[in-house]
Amino acid sequence: MASDLPAVTELGMPRVVAENFLGVSGPAGLPPQVVDTLHRAMTEVMERPDLKARLDELAIAQRALSQPRFAVFVRRQVGDWGPR
């Protein structure tokens, strides 16, 4: 623990929200049918009861996003956390 480091709220940033995320990305121009196939496969895996139970045990929240919503989310993350 880094108890000698100030919290972000103490640095004057009370509205900072940081979250980890895991997603699958591919190269630009990936054919839509490939994107759809990957999305369906990932959705199937993430719905497995054993995986859901394990993620719950680890206190990992799941949030499935469509490809367009995930792209927006990643762009926002890059904008929020990327170089200024």
C-alpha positions in Angstrom: 0.0 0.0 0.0 1.2 3.5 -0.8 -0.2 5.3 2.2 2.2 8.2 1.8 0.7 9.0 -1.7 -2.2 11.4 -1.9 -5.6 10.2 -3.2 -6.8 11.7 -6.4 -9.5 13.6 -4.5 -6.7 15.2 -2.4 -5.1 16.3 -5.6 -8.2 18.2 -6.6 -9.8 15.7 -8.9 -12.9 14.6 -7.0 -14.7 13.3 -10.1 -12.0 10.9 -11.4 -13.4 7.5 -12.2 -10.9 4.8 -13.2 -12.0 1.3 -14.2 -10.1 -1.6 -15.7 -11.6 -3.3 -18.6 -10.9 -6.3 -20.9 -12.0 -6.4 -24.5 -11.1 -7.9 -27.8 -9.9 -5.7 -30.6 -8.9 -6.3 -34.1 -7.2 -4.4 -36.9 -9.0 -1.6 -38.6 -11.1 -2.8 -41.6 -11.9 -6.2 -40.1 -14.8 -7.6 -42.1 -18.1 -7.1 -40.2 -18.8 -10.9 -40.4 -15.6 -11.6 -38.5 -16.5 -8.9 -35.9 -19.9 -10.5 -35.5 -18.5 -14.0 -35.1 -16.0 -12.9 -32.5 -18.6 -10.9 -30.6 -21.0 -13.9 -30.6 -18.2 -16.2 -29.4 -17.1 -13.9 -26.6 -20.7 -13.4 -25.5 -21.2 -17.2 -25.4 -18.1 -17.6 -23.3 -19.0 -14.8 -20.9 -22.4 -16.3 -20.3 -21.0 -19.6 -19.1 -22.2 -20.2 -15.5 -18.8 -21.5 -14.4 -17.1 -18.4 -15.7 -19.7 -16.0 -14.3 -19.4 -17.7 -10.9 -15.6 -17.4 -10.9 -15.7 -13.7 -11.9 -18.2 -13.1 -9.1 -15.8 -14.8 -6.7 -13.1 -12.4 -7.8 -15.5 -9.4 -7.6 -15.1 -8.7 -11.3 -18.2 -7.0 -12.7 -19.2 -7.9 -16.2 -20.6 -5.5 -18.7 -21.2 -6.7 -22.2 -21.0 -3.9 -24.9 -21.8 -4.0 -28.5 -18.9 -3.4 -30.9 -19.9 0.2 -31.5 -20.4 1.0 -27.8 -17.1 -0.7 -27.0 -15.3 1.4 -29.6 -16.8 4.6 -28.1 -15.7 3.4 -24.6 -12.2 2.8 -25.8 -11.9 6.1 -27.5 -13.2 7.9 -24.4 -10.6 6.0 -22.3 -7.8 7.0 -24.6 -9.0 10.6 -24.5 -9.2 10.5 -20.7 -6.0 8.7 -20.0 -3.8 9.3 -23.1 -1.1 11.9 -23.5 -2.2 15.5 -23.3 
